[in-house]
Amino acid sequence: MTSSLLTDANRRLERALKHVHISEDASERLKFPKASLKVSIPVRMDDGSLRVFEGYRVRYDDTRGPTKGGIRFHPNVTMDEVQSLAFWMTFKCAAVNLPFGGAKGGITLNPKELSKFELERLSRGYVDAIADFIGPDIDIPAPDVYTNPMIMGWMMDQYSIIRRQLSPAVMTGKPVGMGGSQGRDRATGTGAFYVLAAMMAKFDRNPATTTVAVQGFGNAGSVVARLLFEAGYQVVAVSDSHGGLYCDRGLDIPSLQQFKASTRSLQAVYCEGTVCNLVDGHDTITNDELLTLDVDILIPAALENQITAENASQIQAEYIFEVANGPITSAGDRILEDRGIYVFPDILVNAGGVTVSYYEWVQNRSGLYWSEAEVSDRLKNKLVAEAEDIWRISQNLAIPLRTAAYVHALERLEAAHSARGTRDYYVS
Ligand code: GLU
């Protein structure tokens, strides 16, 4: 397989390199992942048979600190995808100034087909296979698509067994009862909301007359939809992997969350307490239809490659906030840019998750735990400040917001690369 996703990710880097001075050594090194590990994980299944799963962990660049990034459980996981996601993590951590490099991991499977016991054995087996590749000062995994605090708890426990010492700082996104941080589970959606609210303030828009469509109703999408609803925005469409719902009067997001939590799928409902009734006046739509709805704000919060050269010309939203990683291809980007659509990039908008992961790591290492209010204050201040810087770079250099975010990240990456003694550091 050609490394198409990574090649596409690298196009963003090449574009940004035109607007920032960075040594040739650093730019050359940033095109390649530092280390890529592929492992086979044998798992005893509940029926007694043995199944072998393929897993990956990629450390892309560790010049700014230990590498950081989630672990994804999904049938489409490939080395190419994991390398691209590790590339994005490198730029994400630099864009919001976390002292980390970028990494990512994944196992190719449909986690919904495994029992909890099988999932636990798989998670522990994965850590057995990658234990020498990770560590609190080397590489720190976290949740990503279809992984959660329970899985992070098993993985931290397994790593601690291997090392024969409790090592909470090796994983983030753990349950709060075993070293997790307050606010980590909601951090991606909360951070996205802070960025969105700060950026929309520049356009002088009234939330009550601003319509929003959210693709993906998982950990990130449902939280951002809920916060937008509470802030008075008209969230008119949401979807999950089964399909979506549309209502031009705006959806009742808390009821949908409650219904989804109890039935695991989305339907138009009205809930009071624990009693939910199906209600009329909603249309079911597909995920593709959701993307091209006539709304003001579009929030892709599912998987990568959703807006491409094929559908970018049909997008009607004026603003896109990327809560998923890589939802727009570089070809899709160019079309949106020509059409004057503002795209607020993933490496800023969804950085709330890894930011609170950083806070969790700091708390684990210091042994001092923070309140939820302290976590959310720090998160808000950091993301809004970085968003303002990226906005300014975009305005000053007249470049798209994504390129501005990469420029911002590259300045920090360059400082770290050159301080390690690349050629330019000595000659200039
Ligand atoms: N998986 C999340 C991301 O893509 C969080 C990573 C982390 O917390 O390390 O940003």
Residues whose N, C-alpha, C, O or C-beta is under 5 A from the ligand:
A	BS01	LIG	K68 G69 G70 I140 A142 P143 D144 N350 G353 V354 S357
